Amino acid sequence: MRLAVTVLVVLAAIAGAVAIGYQLRIRGPVPEATSRAAGNDEAPAAVAPADHAIAPSPEDPASTRPLTTAAAPRAEKPVRPTWTLRDERDFTIAADVPTSPWYDTDVTATTKSGVYGASGQYENVTALVVPATRDRERSFALGARIPHAVKWELTIIDPSRDEQGNFSGYQNKTVEFDDEGLCISAAPPDAAMPLGENEVVIERSGGRLRCSLNGLETAVFAVAEDDRQPLRVGAIGFSVAITRSRVYLARDEDLADAPRAAASPATGPRWEPALREPFDSAGSIDRIALWGTGSDIQWWQPKQALMIGTTPQQQEAYAAIHGSFPGDIRVSFRALREKSARDVSIGLFFSCDGIAAMDGYFAEWARGGCQLKKRKHIRSRVQAPTPATPDRWVRCELTSVGGAITMKLEERTVLSWTDPHPLQGARHDLACFYVWADNTLIDDLLIERNGNDPTQPLPDDPALPDRIGDGRPKAAAPDGHENF
């Protein structure tokens, strides 16, 4: 009997110990009392339960609560503004024309235009027609007082006939977006433009520019969070008709003058040589990689220069320069015009992320003028005849610092343009000469980088074959060398 009682007492003690241990595991360790005799007069700090524990409530004993793990914090999505409609225009009403301060545009009057609707039926509509240009000089744009956060809704339609009745329809027009808005062109489409009315939405907020066509988001661009460059609609090759325009601003925002630009730093660029090539030996053309087939590059011994040549079968030649040249750069070289030509003919891709995509800039000195392109679109063009020189060699120079780009001939500035959204990042680092329908000699090439620019060259070479094409072909030398 005594043995049975003893066994029961021992079992009860064991059960109690297990229960206490389970409670301790759930609640966490009990803090030790702090001795006031040791000189600590503060009350002991409360000890929080372990991260994985939930303290039991009187109605919910710990022995019946499951162990849980604290949820990881979620990444917050960017909050888009609450939009308020501030201006609405219906251009099918002749008297409803764009006015300041909401718009700043060369196109100020509506006109009748023949269009094909979504069903293919021909009809006449009144609309604001943006005429076609080669370089988007005429455009329909928002006003300069529009803040950073803005949403612009447009209804556009393909004008198949102009007011004189000239047919211009069914030409595979496409909507092409960039960081300044959209243009209508025949380039490979960002989004095809079907017949009938098309709804375009361009929304800028929080350093992002989102573009959609007919409810489908087509492109997103990163812009500065204080960017206020007026958004615009342009037309390259083909005109576009706009029937409605709606401008939304973020709630509690209004039109405002842009803040004054910060003063330019007192110190200018600190130019450091990145590549110097006088092309004084046959091995010097190892610094150049030919892209494409049918054209040729070679060291032209009579002039000790790089020859970039084309043929009747291949009217274009691309000569990429080995090396990574991102950020602020200055490129200078001498180009030799042909004996029979009045002007030099040479182009330069720079700050590019691949030639095929043309994701970069292009400067050209040719045909008595200079032009500058960004991502295939002409941004500036001027008349600039090649100055006469005793030996037909002409010094060309291209400087790009931040968004400020200048082109020079014989140390005289002939073109200046500032990009409100300069291409940034080390991967925009390819430099490449371009020649069209001519043979051109290049000498005394110097590429400099701004030592104050934090953008650093990448370790890999953008002019390798897998970056720009199939590598250098073994093509026959083109004709016409005797013209030099």
C-alpha positions in Angstrom: 0.0 0.0 0.0 2.8 2.4 1.0 4.6 1.5 -2.3 1.5 2.4 -4.3 1.1 5.7 -2.6 4.7 6.5 -3.2 4.5 5.7 -6.9 1.4 8.0 -7.2 3.2 10.8 -5.5 6.2 10.5 -7.8 4.1 10.4 -10.9 2.2 13.5 -9.8 5.5 15.3 -9.2 6.7 14.3 -12.6 3.5 15.5 -14.3 3.7 18.8 -12.5 7.3 19.4 -13.6 6.4 18.6 -17.2 3.5 21.1 -17.0 5.7 23.8 -15.6 8.3 23.1 -18.2 5.7 23.4 -21.0 4.5 26.7 -19.5 8.0 28.0 -19.4 8.6 27.0 -23.1 5.5 28.8 -24.1 5.9 32.0 -22.0 9.7 32.2 -22.3 12.2 32.4 -19.4 11.3 34.1 -16.2 13.5 37.1 -15.5 15.7 37.0 -12.5 15.0 39.5 -9.8 17.4 42.4 -9.6 19.0 42.9 -6.2 18.6 46.5 -4.8 21.4 45.7 -2.4 23.7 45.7 -5.5 23.0 49.4 -6.0 20.3 49.1 -8.7 17.3 51.1 -7.6 15.5 50.8 -10.9 12.7 48.3 -11.4 13.7 45.4 -13.6 12.8 45.8 -17.2 10.0 43.7 -18.6 11.1 40.8 -20.7 9.2 40.3 -23.9 8.0 36.8 -24.9 10.1 34.9 -27.4 9.5 36.0 -31.0 7.8 32.8 -31.9 5.5 32.8 -28.8 2.0 34.1 -28.2 1.2 34.8 -24.5 -1.9 32.8 -23.5 -5.0 34.5 -22.3 -7.0 33.3 -19.2 -9.8 32.1 -21.5 -7.3 30.3 -23.8 -4.8 28.1 -21.8 -1.3 28.0 -23.2 -1.5 24.2 -23.5 -4.1 24.6 -26.3 -2.6 27.5 -28.3 -0.5 26.6 -31.4 3.0 28.0 -31.8 3.2 30.7 -34.6 5.9 32.6 -36.4 5.8 36.4 -36.8 5.0 37.4 -40.4 7.8 39.2 -42.4 7.0 42.8 -43.2 5.7 43.4 -46.7 7.5 45.7 -49.1 5.3 48.8 -49.7 4.3 49.5 -53.2 4.7 53.1 -54.5 1.5 55.0 -53.8 0.0 56.7 -56.9 -1.7 60.0 -56.5 -5.4 60.5 -56.3 -6.1 62.3 -59.6 -8.4 65.2 -60.1 -9.6 66.3 -63.6 -8.4 69.8 -64.1 -8.8 70.5 -67.9 -10.9 68.8 -70.6 -11.0 69.6 -74.3 -13.2 68.2 -77.0 -11.5 69.1 -80.3 -14.5 67.7 -82.3 -16.0 71.1 -81.4 -14.2 73.7 -83.5 -14.2 76.4 -80.9 -12.6 74.2 -78.2 -8.9 74.9 -78.8 -5.9 74.4 -76.6 -5.0 77.4 -74.5 -2.3 78.5 -72.0 -1.4 77.7 -69.3 -2.5 74.1 -69.8 -1.0 73.8 -73.2 2.1 75.2 -75.0 1.8 74.2 -78.6 2.4 75.2 -82.2 -0.9 73.6 -83.2 -3.6 76.1 -82.1 -6.6 75.4 -84.4 -8.8 72.5 -85.1 -9.4 71.3 -88.7 -11.5 68.9 -90.6 -9.9 65.6 -91.5 -10.9 62.4 -93.2 -10.5 59.3 -91.1 -11.4 55.6 -91.2 -13.4 54.5 -88.1 -13.0 51.2 -86.3 -15.4 49.5 -88.7 -13.5 50.7 -91.7 -16.1 53.3 -92.7 -14.7 56.6 -94.0 -15.9 59.8 -92.2 -15.0 63.4 -91.7 -14.2 64.6 -88.2 -13.1 67.9 -86.6 -9.9 67.4 -84.7 -6.6 68.9 -83.6 -4.1 67.6 -86.2 -0.4 67.4 -85.4 1.3 67.6 -88.8 4.1 65.2 -89.7 7.7 66.4 -89.4 11.0 64.6 -89.6 12.3 65.8 -86.2 9.3 66.5 -84.0 9.9 70.3 -84.2 6.1 70.9 -84.2 4.3 69.2 -81.4 1.2 69.4 -79.1 2.6 69.8 -75.6 1.5 70.5 -72.0 2.3 73.8 -70.5 5.5 74.5 -68.5 3.6 75.2 -65.3 2.4 71.6 -65.1 3.9 69.9 -62.0 5.7 66.6 -61.9 2.7 64.6 -61.0 0.3 64.6 -64.0 -1.9 62.2 -65.9 -2.7 63.0 -69.5 -5.5 61.2 -71.3 -5.7 61.5 -75.1 -8.0 60.2 -77.8 -6.1 59.9 -81.0 -7.1 58.7 -84.5 -5.3 58.1 -87.8 -6.1 61.0 -90.2 -6.4 59.2 -93.5 -6.9 62.4 -95.5 -5.9 65.9 -94.8 -8.1 69.0 -95.4 -7.0 69.2 -99.0 -8.2 65.6 -99.5 -4.7 64.0 -99.9 -4.8 60.4 -99.0 -2.4 59.2 -96.2 -4.1 56.2 -94.7 -3.2 52.5 -94.2 0.5 53.2 -93.7 1.1 50.9 -90.7 1.3 53.8 -88.2 2.5 53.0 -84.7 2.5 54.7 -81.4 6.1 55.0 -80.1 6.6 56.2 -76.5 9.7 57.8 -74.9 10.5 59.8 -71.8 8.9 62.9 -73.3 5.6 61.5 -74.4 4.7 59.8 -77.6 5.0 60.2 -81.4 3.4 58.6 -84.4 5.8 56.9 -86.7 6.4 53.9 -89.0 9.2 52.5 -86.8 8.9 49.0 -85.2 6.0 49.5 -82.9 5.9 49.9 -79.2 2.2 49.5 -79.9 0.3 49.2 -83.2 -2.2 51.9 -83.9 -5.5 50.3 -85.1 -8.1 52.2 -87.1 -10.7 54.2 -85.2 -10.2 56.0 -81.9 -7.3 55.0 -79.6 -7.0 55.9 -76.0 -3.6 56.9 -74.8 -2.7 57.5 -71.1 0.6 59.0 -70.0 1.0 59.1 -66.2 4.0 60.7 -64.4 4.5 60.5 -60.7 7.1 59.4 -58.1 9.9 59.3 -60.7 8.1 57.0 -63.1 6.5 57.7 -66.5 3.9 55.1 -67.4 2.5 54.9 -70.9 -0.5 52.9 -72.1 -2.4 52.4 -75.3 -6.0 51.2 -75.3 -5.7 50.0 -71.7 -2.4 48.1 -72.1 0.6 49.5 -70.3 3.3 49.5 -73.0 6.3 51.3 -71.6 7.6 52.6 -68.2 10.5 55.1 -68.0 12.5 56.2 -65.0 12.7 60.0 -64.7 13.8 62.4 -61.9 11.4 62.8 -59.1 11.3 66.5 -59.7 11.1 66.2 -63.5 8.7 68.8 -65.0 9.6 68.5 -68.7 6.4 69.2 -70.6 4.9 66.0 -72.1 4.2 66.1 -75.8 2.7 64.4 -78.8 4.8 64.5 -82.0 4.5 62.9 -85.5 7.3 61.6 -87.6 6.4 61.0 -91.2 2.7 60.7 -90.6 0.3 63.2 -88.9 -2.0 62.3 -86.0 -5.5 63.7 -85.1 -6.4 64.3 -81.5 -10.1 64.5 -80.7 -10.0 64.8 -76.9 -7.6 65.8 -74.2 -7.9 65.5 -70.4 -5.4 66.7 -67.9 -5.4 65.4 -64.3 -3.3 66.7 -61.4 -2.7 65.1 -58.0 -5.2 66.1 -55.4 -4.2 69.3 -53.6 -1.7 70.3 -56.3 -2.0 73.1 -58.8 -0.2 74.8 -61.6 3.1 76.4 -60.5 6.2 78.0 -61.9 9.1 75.6 -62.0 11.7 76.3 -59.3 14.9 78.0 -60.3 17.6 75.7 -61.4 20.4 75.2 -59.0 23.6 77.2 -59.7 26.1 75.3 -61.8 29.1 74.1 -59.8 32.1 76.5 -59.9 34.4 73.7 -61.1 34.0 72.3 -64.6 34.8 68.9 -65.8 38.2 67.4 -65.0 39.2 65.7 -68.3 41.4 62.7 -68.1 42.6 60.7 -71.1 40.8 57.3 -71.5 42.1 56.5 -75.0 44.6 58.2 -77.3 45.1 56.6 -80.7 47.1 58.4 -83.5 46.7 55.5 -85.9 50.4 55.6 -86.8 50.8 51.9 -87.4 49.0 49.0 -89.0 48.4 47.4 -85.5 46.5 50.5 -84.4 43.2 49.3 -86.0 43.1 46.5 -83.4 41.4 49.1 -81.2 38.5 49.1 -83.7 35.8 46.4 -84.2 33.8 46.3 -87.5 30.1 45.6 -87.1 28.0 44.3 -90.0 29.0 42.8 -93.3 30.0 44.2 -96.7 31.9 47.3 -95.4 35.5 47.4 -94.3 38.1 49.1 -92.0 41.8 49.2 -92.6 44.9 51.2 -91.8 45.4 53.5 -94.7 49.2 53.8 -95.0 49.5 56.8 -97.3 47.8 59.0 -94.7 48.6 56.9 -91.7 45.0 56.9 -90.6 42.0 54.7 -90.1 39.9 54.1 -93.2 36.2 53.4 -92.8 34.8 52.3 -96.1 31.5 51.4 -97.7 30.6 49.7 -101.0 27.8 50.0 -103.5 26.3 46.8 -102.0 26.7 48.0 -98.4 26.1 51.8 -97.9 26.7 51.8 -94.2 29.8 51.1 -92.1 30.0 50.8 -88.3 33.4 50.9 -86.6 33.1 50.4 -82.8 35.9 51.4 -80.4 37.1 48.8 -77.9 36.6 50.0 -74.4 34.0 51.2 -71.9 33.2 54.9 -72.1 30.2 55.7 -70.0 29.0 59.0 -68.4 30.7 62.4 -69.2 33.0 62.1 -72.2 34.8 64.3 -74.7 35.7 62.8 -78.1 37.9 64.6 -80.6 39.4 63.4 -83.9 40.4 64.6 -87.3 38.3 63.6 -90.4 39.4 63.9 -94.0 36.9 64.9 -96.5 37.2 63.4 -100.0 38.7 65.5 -102.8 35.4 65.7 -104.6 33.4 66.5 -101.5 32.7 69.9 -99.9 31.9 68.5 -96.5 33.1 65.7 -94.2 30.9 62.7 -93.7 31.2 61.0 -90.3 28.9 60.0 -87.5 29.5 58.9 -83.9 27.3 56.8 -81.7 28.1 57.5 -78.0 26.7 56.5 -74.6 25.0 53.6 -76.4 23.8 50.3 -75.0 24.1 48.4 -78.3 24.0 49.7 -81.9 21.1 47.5 -83.1 18.8 48.9 -80.5 20.2 52.4 -80.9 19.7 52.9 -77.2 21.9 56.0 -77.0 23.0 59.1 -78.8 24.1 59.7 -82.3 26.0 62.8 -83.6 26.7 63.4 -87.3 28.7 65.8 -89.3 27.6 65.4 -92.9 26.0 67.0 -96.0 26.7 70.5 -94.9 25.1 70.2 -91.5 25.2 68.7 -88.0 22.5 66.7 -86.3 22.0 65.0 -82.9 19.7 62.0 -82.3 18.6 60.3 -79.1 17.1 56.8 -79.5 16.6 57.3 -83.3 14.8 60.6 -83.0 16.4 63.9 -84.2 16.6 66.3 -81.3 18.6 69.1 -82.9 19.7 69.9 -86.5 21.6 72.8 -87.8 23.3 74.0 -91.0 27.0 73.8 -90.5 29.1 73.6 -93.7 32.6 72.1 -93.3 35.2 74.9 -92.9 37.9 75.1 -95.5 41.3 73.8 -94.4 44.6 73.7 -96.3 44.9 69.9 -96.1 41.2 68.9 -96.1 41.6 67.5 -92.5 38.9 68.8 -90.2 38.9 68.7 -86.4 35.6 67.3 -85.0 34.7 67.3 -81.3 31.8 66.0 -79.3 31.3 66.8 -75.6 28.7 65.3 -73.3 28.5 66.5 -69.7 25.3 65.5 -67.8 22.6 66.4 -70.2 24.6 69.1 -72.0 25.9 68.0 -75.5 27.9 70.2 -77.9 29.3 69.5 -81.3 32.3 71.4 -82.8 34.0 71.9 -86.1 37.5 73.3 -86.0 37.1 74.3 -82.4 33.9 76.3 -83.2 30.6 75.2 -81.5 28.1 74.5 -84.2 25.4 72.7 -82.2 24.3 72.7 -78.5 21.4 70.7 -77.0 20.5 69.8 -73.4 18.8 66.5 -72.7 16.2 66.9 -69.9 16.4 63.1 -69.4 20.1 62.2 -70.0 20.9 58.5 -70.4 22.6 57.4 -67.3 24.3 54.2 -66.1 27.5 52.5 -66.9 26.0 50.2 -69.5 25.5 53.2 -71.8 29.2 53.0 -72.7 29.7 52.0 -76.4 31.3 54.5 -78.8 31.2 53.7 -82.5 32.0 55.6 -85.7 29.4 55.5 -88.6 29.9 56.3 -92.3 27.1 56.4 -94.9 27.7 56.1 -98.7 31.3 57.4 -98.4 34.8 56.4 -97.4 36.2 58.4 -94.6 39.6 58.7 -92.9 40.0 59.2 -89.1 43.1 60.3 -87.3 44.3 61.5 -83.9 41.5 60.0 -81.9 41.3 61.2 -78.3 38.6 60.1 -75.8 38.5 61.7 -72.4 36.4 61.0 -69.3 35.4 63.5 -66.6 37.3 62.7 -63.5 34.6 64.2 -61.4 31.9 61.9 -62.8 31.1 59.0 -60.4 30.1 56.7 -63.2 32.9 54.3 -63.8 33.7 52.1 -66.9 32.6 48.5 -66.8 35.2 45.7 -66.9 33.8 44.1 -70.0 34.2 45.4 -73.5 30.9 46.6 -75.2 32.6 46.3 -78.6 33.0 42.5 -78.5 31.2 40.5 -81.2 28.5 39.2 -78.9 27.7 42.8 -78.0 27.5 44.6 -81.3 27.1 41.9 -84.0 28.9 39.1 -85.8 32.4 40.5 -85.5 34.7 41.8 -88.2 34.1 40.3 -91.6 36.8 39.6 -94.1 35.3 41.7 -96.9 37.1 42.9 -100.0 38.4 46.5 -99.8 35.9 49.0 -101.2 36.6 51.0 -104.3 37.3 54.7 -104.4 40.4 54.9 -102.1 42.2 57.0 -104.7 39.8 59.8 -104.0 41.8 60.6 -100.8 
